[in-house]
Amino acid sequence: MQTFTLEGDFIPMIQLLKVLNWVEHGGMAQRVVEDGLVKYNGAVDLRKRLKVKKGDVVEFDGLTVKIV
């Protein structure tokens, strides 16, 4: 599991996927979220503008990141 150090209160899910280079662009990030391919704290969450905060865990395509 990798970690991502959050600067600020939150990061939108779409932006997190792009920053981690888990997707190539924003359109792809929106699509994988809409298709239910991303897990947020162990559950599928379809909200593209979800605010990911410290302590959260995001999973996608066999990759996992904990927000610190």
N, C-alpha and C positions, 0 to 999 in steps of 0.2 A: 504494500500500500504506500502510495506516495502522499506527500503533504503539500498543501498550498497555503502560503502565508497571506492572509487577508489584510489589505490596507484599507481601513474604513469599516463601516458597519456591515456591509453586504456586497455581494457581486451577483448580477443577474445570471441565471443558469446558462443562457445562450452565450454570454460573454465568457463565463468560466470555461465552457467547452472549447471556445476558440483560443483562449489564453493558454490552455493546457495542450493545444495542438491535437486534440482528439478529433477535431473536424477541420475541414479545409476552409470553410467560410460560414458566414452567418446563416445563409439559406439552408445549408446542410445541418447546422445546429438546430434550427427550428424544426426541420423535418424529423430528425432522430428523436426529438422530444415529443412531437406530435404522434409519432409512430409507437410511442411507449417503450423505446429502447434505452431510456435513461432511468436509473433508480435514484431516489432521493431518500436517504435514511432508511434504506431497505425496501421501499415501496415505489412502484411506478408513479410518476407525477407528470401530468401532461401540461403543466403551466410553463410557458416559455419565459415569462417574466418573473418566475419564482426567485425570491431573494434568498440566496445561499449565504449562510452566516457561520461564524466560528462554531466548531463542534459538529457541523454537518458532515455527512459522508455521501459522496456521489459516485455512482458506478455506471460504466458504459463500456460495452465491447470487451469485457474481461479486465478492464482497468478500474482501479478504485483510488479515490483521493479523499483525504480527510482535511477539512478546512481548519486551520489553526490561526 
